[in-house]
Amino acid sequence: AIKAIGIEDALAPAKPASAHDLLIIDASAGVAAAPAMFGLVSDLRSRAGTRFTTQLVLMPPKAPELAALFLDLGADDVVARGPSAAEMTLRIKALLRRKQQQDALRATVRDGLNAALTDPLTGLYNRRYFEPHLAKVTEQARKTGRGFAVMMIDIDHFKQINDRYGHAAGDKVLIALSDRLCENLRAIDTVARVGGEEFMVAMPRTSVRQVKLAADRLRRMINHAKFDIGSDYAPISVTISVGVAVSEKKGLRTCSVQDMCKTADQALYAAKSAGRNQVAIGQSAA
């Protein structure tokens, strides 16, 4: 669809679904009016909603020196006013074809980055993302002087679920548990799937008391509602064990990602050894 819009409408924030593929900017009024159009072209290129919108500028006649300026500022093509309908059609088709190719390339790169950093089954971040993220959380804690926590969560007897009901049922449990974790943690907390049935949570600006309450709430919440594993079986109960590590304020300068993960892992082992369906706090955090 083709429609005429004003400058304000062109610059208005646009949702991705309503973003324009091509803007034909009429800068043909004369050389004196060109500076205002220079600002428009540059502004459109700098805004998130129009950054990838193709721009075709209609220039004043007999002003070829303006072409380079428009192109430098972000225009994709320029044409003197008064081209034939056939020429405009060819230019527009070429520009739209190039935009489709660029959009497809960006989508490929974006999908590749997402695939490298996320777990394909649950959509959570994976270990490749989580460990550098935890390093940033650690550094931020050093700067602010506020402690942080790490939870390591493991589904109890997960192998028995796969063996008894099949791997498809196990996948349903993993997906549902991932959703429950995300829905019951803060927006600033980061959840990752780091192993088959193992998850980790980074919790910035968190005290020992806060993480104890959060971990036990998650454990009880997982126990409370059964998990749907498909129409062939009745919903099943699932429990989790949680190991927790909390940074001490006085030890933030020497706190490391490796130490926090090791402490959380040892705490998880203690929770499993205590009979599962438990929360254990790492010794260094007590």
Secondary structure as a PSIPRED ss2 file (coil, helix, strand):
# PSIPRED VFORMAT (PSIPRED V4.0)

   1 A C   1.000  0.000  0.000
   2 I C   1.000  0.000  0.000
   3 K C   1.000  0.000  0.000
   4 A C   1.000  0.000  0.000
   5 I C   1.000  0.000  0.000
   6 G C   1.000  0.000  0.000
   7 I H   0.000  1.000  0.000
   8 E H   0.000  1.000  0.000
   9 D H   0.000  1.000  0.000
  10 A H   0.000  1.000  0.000
  11 L H   0.000  1.000  0.000
  12 A C   1.000  0.000  0.000
  13 P C   1.000  0.000  0.000
  14 A C   1.000  0.000  0.000
  15 K C   1.000  0.000  0.000
  16 P H   0.000  1.000  0.000
  17 A H   0.000  1.000  0.000
  18 S H   0.000  1.000  0.000
  19 A C   1.000  0.000  0.000
  20 H C   1.000  0.000  0.000
  21 D C   1.000  0.000  0.000
  22 L E   0.000  0.000  1.000
  23 L E   0.000  0.000  1.000
  24 I E   0.000  0.000  1.000
  25 I E   0.000  0.000  1.000
  26 D E   0.000  0.000  1.000
  27 A C   1.000  0.000  0.000
  28 S C   1.000  0.000  0.000
  29 A C   1.000  0.000  0.000
  30 G C   1.000  0.000  0.000
  31 V H   0.000  1.000  0.000
  32 A H   0.000  1.000  0.000
  33 A H   0.000  1.000  0.000
  34 A H   0.000  1.000  0.000
  35 P H   0.000  1.000  0.000
  36 A H   0.000  1.000  0.000
  37 M H   0.000  1.000  0.000
  38 F H   0.000  1.000  0.000
  39 G H   0.000  1.000  0.000
  40 L H   0.000  1.000  0.000
  41 V H   0.000  1.000  0.000
  42 S H   0.000  1.000  0.000
  43 D H   0.000  1.000  0.000
  44 L H   0.000  1.000  0.000
  45 R H   0.000  1.000  0.000
  46 S H   0.000  1.000  0.000
  47 R C   1.000  0.000  0.000
  48 A C   1.000  0.000  0.000
  49 G C   1.000  0.000  0.000
  50 T C   1.000  0.000  0.000
  51 R C   1.000  0.000  0.000
  52 F C   1.000  0.000  0.000
  53 T C   1.000  0.000  0.000
  54 T E   0.000  0.000  1.000
  55 Q E   0.000  0.000  1.000
  56 L E   0.000  0.000  1.000
  57 V E   0.000  0.000  1.000
  58 L E   0.000  0.000  1.000
  59 M E   0.000  0.000  1.000
  60 P C   1.000  0.000  0.000
  61 P C   1.000  0.000  0.000
  62 K C   1.000  0.000  0.000
  63 A C   1.000  0.000  0.000
  64 P C   1.000  0.000  0.000
  65 E H   0.000  1.000  0.000
  66 L H   0.000  1.000  0.000
  67 A H   0.000  1.000  0.000
  68 A H   0.000  1.000  0.000
  69 L H   0.000  1.000  0.000
  70 F H   0.000  1.000  0.000
  71 L H   0.000  1.000  0.000
  72 D H   0.000  1.000  0.000
  73 L H   0.000  1.000  0.000
  74 G C   1.000  0.000  0.000
  75 A C   1.000  0.000  0.000
  76 D C   1.000  0.000  0.000
  77 D E   0.000  0.000  1.000
  78 V E   0.000  0.000  1.000
  79 V E   0.000  0.000  1.000
  80 A E   0.000  0.000  1.000
  81 R C   1.000  0.000  0.000
  82 G C   1.000  0.000  0.000
  83 P C   1.000  0.000  0.000
  84 S C   1.000  0.000  0.000
  85 A H   0.000  1.000  0.000
  86 A H   0.000  1.000  0.000
  87 E H   0.000  1.000  0.000
  88 M H   0.000  1.000  0.000
  89 T H   0.000  1.000  0.000
  90 L H   0.000  1.000  0.000
  91 R H   0.000  1.000  0.000
  92 I H   0.000  1.000  0.000
  93 K H   0.000  1.000  0.000
  94 A H   0.000  1.000  0.000
  95 L H   0.000  1.000  0.000
  96 L H   0.000  1.000  0.000
  97 R H   0.000  1.000  0.000
  98 R H   0.000  1.000  0.000
  99 K H   0.000  1.000  0.000
 100 Q H   0.000  1.000  0.000
 101 Q H   0.000  1.000  0.000
 102 Q H   0.000  1.000  0.000
 103 D H   0.000  1.000  0.000
 104 A H   0.000  1.000  0.000
 105 L H   0.000  1.000  0.000
 106 R H   0.000  1.000  0.000
 107 A H   0.000  1.000  0.000
 108 T H   0.000  1.000  0.000
 109 V H   0.000  1.000  0.000
 110 R H   0.000  1.000  0.000
 111 D H   0.000  1.000  0.000
 112 G H   0.000  1.000  0.000
 113 L H   0.000  1.000  0.000
 114 N H   0.000  1.000  0.000
 115 A H   0.000  1.000  0.000
 116 A H   0.000  1.000  0.000
 117 L H   0.000  1.000  0.000
 118 T E   0.000  0.000  1.000
 119 D C   1.000  0.000  0.000
 120 P C   1.000  0.000  0.000
 121 L C   1.000  0.000  0.000
 122 T C   1.000  0.000  0.000
 123 G C   1.000  0.000  0.000
 124 L C   1.000  0.000  0.000
 125 Y E   0.000  0.000  1.000
 126 N C   1.000  0.000  0.000
 127 R H   0.000  1.000  0.000
 128 R H   0.000  1.000  0.000
 129 Y H   0.000  1.000  0.000
 130 F H   0.000  1.000  0.000
 131 E H   0.000  1.000  0.000
 132 P H   0.000  1.000  0.000
 133 H H   0.000  1.000  0.000
 134 L H   0.000  1.000  0.000
 135 A H   0.000  1.000  0.000
 136 K H   0.000  1.000  0.000
 137 V H   0.000  1.000  0.000
 138 T H   0.000  1.000  0.000
 139 E H   0.000  1.000  0.000
 140 Q H   0.000  1.000  0.000
 141 A H   0.000  1.000  0.000
 142 R H   0.000  1.000  0.000
 143 K H   0.000  1.000  0.000
 144 T H   0.000  1.000  0.000
 145 G C   1.000  0.000  0.000
 146 R C   1.000  0.000  0.000
 147 G C   1.000  0.000  0.000
 148 F C   1.000  0.000  0.000
 149 A E   0.000  0.000  1.000
 150 V E   0.000  0.000  1.000
 151 M E   0.000  0.000  1.000
 152 M E   0.000  0.000  1.000
 153 I E   0.000  0.000  1.000
 154 D E   0.000  0.000  1.000
 155 I E   0.000  0.000  1.000
 156 D C   1.000  0.000  0.000
 157 H C   1.000  0.000  0.000
 158 F H   0.000  1.000  0.000
 159 K H   0.000  1.000  0.000
 160 Q H   0.000  1.000  0.000
 161 I H   0.000  1.000  0.000
 162 N H   0.000  1.000  0.000
 163 D H   0.000  1.000  0.000
 164 R H   0.000  1.000  0.000
 165 Y H   0.000  1.000  0.000
 166 G C   1.000  0.000  0.000
 167 H H   0.000  1.000  0.000
 168 A H   0.000  1.000  0.000
 169 A H   0.000  1.000  0.000
 170 G H   0.000  1.000  0.000
 171 D H   0.000  1.000  0.000
 172 K H   0.000  1.000  0.000
 173 V H   0.000  1.000  0.000
 174 L H   0.000  1.000  0.000
 175 I H   0.000  1.000  0.000
 176 A H   0.000  1.000  0.000
 177 L H   0.000  1.000  0.000
 178 S H   0.000  1.000  0.000
 179 D H   0.000  1.000  0.000
 180 R H   0.000  1.000  0.000
 181 L H   0.000  1.000  0.000
 182 C H   0.000  1.000  0.000
 183 E H   0.000  1.000  0.000
 184 N C   1.000  0.000  0.000
 185 L C   1.000  0.000  0.000
 186 R C   1.000  0.000  0.000
 187 A C   1.000  0.000  0.000
 188 I C   1.000  0.000  0.000
 189 D C   1.000  0.000  0.000
 190 T E   0.000  0.000  1.000
 191 V E   0.000  0.000  1.000
 192 A E   0.000  0.000  1.000
 193 R E   0.000  0.000  1.000
 194 V C   1.000  0.000  0.000
 195 G C   1.000  0.000  0.000
 196 G C   1.000  0.000  0.000
 197 E C   1.000  0.000  0.000
 198 E E   0.000  0.000  1.000
 199 F E   0.000  0.000  1.000
 200 M E   0.000  0.000  1.000
 201 V E   0.000  0.000  1.000
 202 A E   0.000  0.000  1.000
 203 M E   0.000  0.000  1.000
 204 P C   1.000  0.000  0.000
 205 R C   1.000  0.000  0.000
 206 T C   1.000  0.000  0.000
 207 S C   1.000  0.000  0.000
 208 V H   0.000  1.000  0.000
 209 R H   0.000  1.000  0.000
 210 Q H   0.000  1.000  0.000
 211 V H   0.000  1.000  0.000
 212 K H   0.000  1.000  0.000
 213 L H   0.000  1.000  0.000
 214 A H   0.000  1.000  0.000
 215 A H   0.000  1.000  0.000
 216 D H   0.000  1.000  0.000
 217 R H   0.000  1.000  0.000
 218 L H   0.000  1.000  0.000
 219 R H   0.000  1.000  0.000
 220 R H   0.000  1.000  0.000
 221 M H   0.000  1.000  0.000
 222 I H   0.000  1.000  0.000
 223 N H   0.000  1.000  0.000
 224 H H   0.000  1.000  0.000
 225 A C   1.000  0.000  0.000
 226 K C   1.000  0.000  0.000
 227 F E   0.000  0.000  1.000
 228 D C   1.000  0.000  0.000
 229 I C   1.000  0.000  0.000
 230 G C   1.000  0.000  0.000
 231 S C   1.000  0.000  0.000
 232 D C   1.000  0.000  0.000
 233 Y C   1.000  0.000  0.000
 234 A C   1.000  0.000  0.000
 235 P C   1.000  0.000  0.000
 236 I E   0.000  0.000  1.000
 237 S C   1.000  0.000  0.000
 238 V C   1.000  0.000  0.000
 239 T C   1.000  0.000  0.000
 240 I E   0.000  0.000  1.000
 241 S E   0.000  0.000  1.000
 242 V E   0.000  0.000  1.000
 243 G E   0.000  0.000  1.000
 244 V E   0.000  0.000  1.000
 245 A E   0.000  0.000  1.000
 246 V E   0.000  0.000  1.000
 247 S C   1.000  0.000  0.000
 248 E C   1.000  0.000  0.000
 249 K H   0.000  1.000  0.000
 250 K H   0.000  1.000  0.000
 251 G H   0.000  1.000  0.000
 252 L H   0.000  1.000  0.000
 253 R H   0.000  1.000  0.000
 254 T H   0.000  1.000  0.000
 255 C C   1.000  0.000  0.000
 256 S C   1.000  0.000  0.000
 257 V H   0.000  1.000  0.000
 258 Q H   0.000  1.000  0.000
 259 D H   0.000  1.000  0.000
 260 M H   0.000  1.000  0.000
 261 C H   0.000  1.000  0.000
 262 K H   0.000  1.000  0.000
 263 T H   0.000  1.000  0.000
 264 A H   0.000  1.000  0.000
 265 D H   0.000  1.000  0.000
 266 Q H   0.000  1.000  0.000
 267 A H   0.000  1.000  0.000
 268 L H   0.000  1.000  0.000
 269 Y H   0.000  1.000  0.000
 270 A H   0.000  1.000  0.000
 271 A H   0.000  1.000  0.000
 272 K H   0.000  1.000  0.000
 273 S H   0.000  1.000  0.000
 274 A C   1.000  0.000  0.000
 275 G C   1.000  0.000  0.000
 276 R C   1.000  0.000  0.000
 277 N C   1.000  0.000  0.000
 278 Q C   1.000  0.000  0.000
 279 V E   0.000  0.000  1.000
 280 A E   0.000  0.000  1.000
 281 I E   0.000  0.000  1.000
 282 G C   1.000  0.000  0.000
 283 Q H   0.000  1.000  0.000
 284 S H   0.000  1.000  0.000
 285 A H   0.000  1.000  0.000
 286 A C   1.000  0.000  0.000
